[in-house]
Amino acid sequence: MQPNIVFIMADQLAASFLNCYGSGVNSSPCLDSLAESGIRFDRC
């Protein structure tokens, strides 16, 4: 079975605004749940 790969690119969204990258505000629960269940690239 082939793996499912999803690339999410946002032009004007800094990582510091996302809870999965350390922001204290829960403003992106769907992206946070994807990051929790998948692979997150910290330096790419």
C-alpha positions as CSV (number, residue, x, y, z in Angstrom):
1,M,0.0,0.0,0.0
2,Q,1.3,3.5,-0.9
3,P,1.7,6.0,1.9
4,N,-0.6,9.1,2.0
5,I,1.4,12.3,1.7
6,V,-0.1,15.8,2.3
7,F,1.9,19.0,1.9
8,I,0.4,22.0,3.5
9,M,1.9,25.3,2.4
10,A,0.6,28.7,3.6
11,D,2.1,31.8,2.1
12,Q,1.6,34.2,5.0
13,L,1.5,31.9,8.1
14,A,4.5,31.8,10.4
15,A,5.2,28.7,12.4
16,S,5.1,30.8,15.6
17,F,1.3,31.2,15.1
18,L,0.6,27.4,15.3
19,N,0.1,25.6,18.5
20,C,2.1,22.5,17.3
21,Y,5.2,24.8,17.0
22,G,4.9,26.3,20.4
23,S,2.3,29.0,20.2
24,G,0.1,29.1,23.3
25,V,-3.0,29.9,21.4
26,N,-5.2,27.1,20.1
27,S,-6.0,28.8,16.7
28,S,-5.4,25.8,14.4
29,P,-6.8,22.6,15.9
30,C,-7.0,20.8,12.6
31,L,-3.4,21.5,11.7
32,D,-2.3,20.6,15.2
33,S,-4.1,17.2,15.1
34,L,-2.4,16.5,11.7
35,A,1.0,17.4,13.1
36,E,0.4,15.2,16.2
37,S,-0.5,12.1,14.1
38,G,2.0,12.6,11.4
39,I,5.5,13.9,10.8
40,R,6.4,17.5,11.4
41,F,9.5,19.0,9.8
42,D,11.2,21.5,12.1
43,R,14.1,22.5,9.9
44,C,13.4,22.2,6.2
